[in-house]
Amino acid sequence: MTTDSLPRAAGPGYLTDALRRSGTLGDGRVRDVVVESARTTELSRIIRLRLTCEPAAGPAPSSLILKTGGRDRIGGGWNGGRHEVAFYDQVAAAMPTTVAPRCFEAFWNANTHDWHLLLEDLSDSHVIATAWPLPPTMEQCEHILQGHARFHAAWWDDPRLGGAVGTWTDAEATERHVQTLAERLERFIDFVGDRLSRERRDLFERLLPAAPRLLARYHTHRNVTIVQGDAHVWNSFLPRDGGDDVRLFDWDLWRIDVASDDLAYMMAMHWYPDLRRRIERPLLDGYHAALVAHGVRGYDRQALDDDYRLSVLWHITTPVWQATNDIPPVIWWNNLERILLAVDDLGCRDLLV
């Protein structure tokens, strides 16, 4: 990546101002910036910057992660950048404990849709457990779920939900969402054609009429929290020293919802049956114990099982949204196969009766 192609937010002057506003630079300045690495994801660019600051002493970071929008997504229908900026403004800033990387600046321009995040660089202290699509070990999964439990418990039935933090989806918005889903599903089924069996097509067609009844769980506004939304295991940083300081990243799909949506996305969506059948229940046991340890009351183990099955059922729509938002088939097709196998294993069709 050449200097000319770097976002303005990577410049020494811009970084100087941003770090001063965050209280980490004092009267110092960023003298020089070097790009250590850069990669492009489906939705964004991730750039690791090495900083030289003057004076060198003090709390200023020696490196940063700059996350910004991919050029082909700016100005389109994708609003994940704005939503992730809102996460760091509304959620991370209000948390008493650190679960996400520290954010030094979260910027969104409503006119141009330009956005970026200046994030703590955890490369030296943390690591992603495995390379996608290899699942982590059981122990690593336990640590990741402990991190989710800590985060979920911190926002469990918090009175700020739907007010100062996040928004509820009301009945009118829910109806629009289901209508849009129906349109997307029609396009998806036409595209997939005979690669989708009659039995599986019937499952999708039965889901839509049942949607108002199934969504009643969400509309109780009870035993809910903030979910990450994109909670696969590769969106987790594990500490290199083996401690408990798990950090969760990629928050562009966060929302108020049932906590099990994150768990079903992590396990049922991404794991093939042999692994999932062996470790799914022990991991759910450990997650529930962690919720209780972090202060969640009135939510028993059976309630988690009930929510988990419902979340698995709803997640059959996730590959539909992915496919109709131009996510590559290597992602959505495998997700579709795995989530439908989980529906069979867990008897989720019974929820449609």
QUISULUR-V484955 format. One record per helix or strand of 2 or more residues. SS is the DSSP state (@ for helix, = for strand). FROM is the first residue (numbers start at 1). TO is the last residue. If there is no record, write none. Layout:
BEGIN
{{SS,FROM,TO} {SS,FROM,TO}}
END
This chain:
BEGIN
{{@,3,5} {@,8,10} {@,12,21} {=,29,40} {=,44,54} {=,63,69} {@,80,94} {=,103,108} {=,115,120} {=,126,127} {@,138,154} {@,171,195} {@,198,214} {@,216,219} {=,225,227} {@,233,235} {=,236,239} {=,247,248} {=,255,257} {@,260,266} {@,273,293} {@,301,323} {@,329,346} {@,348,352}}
END
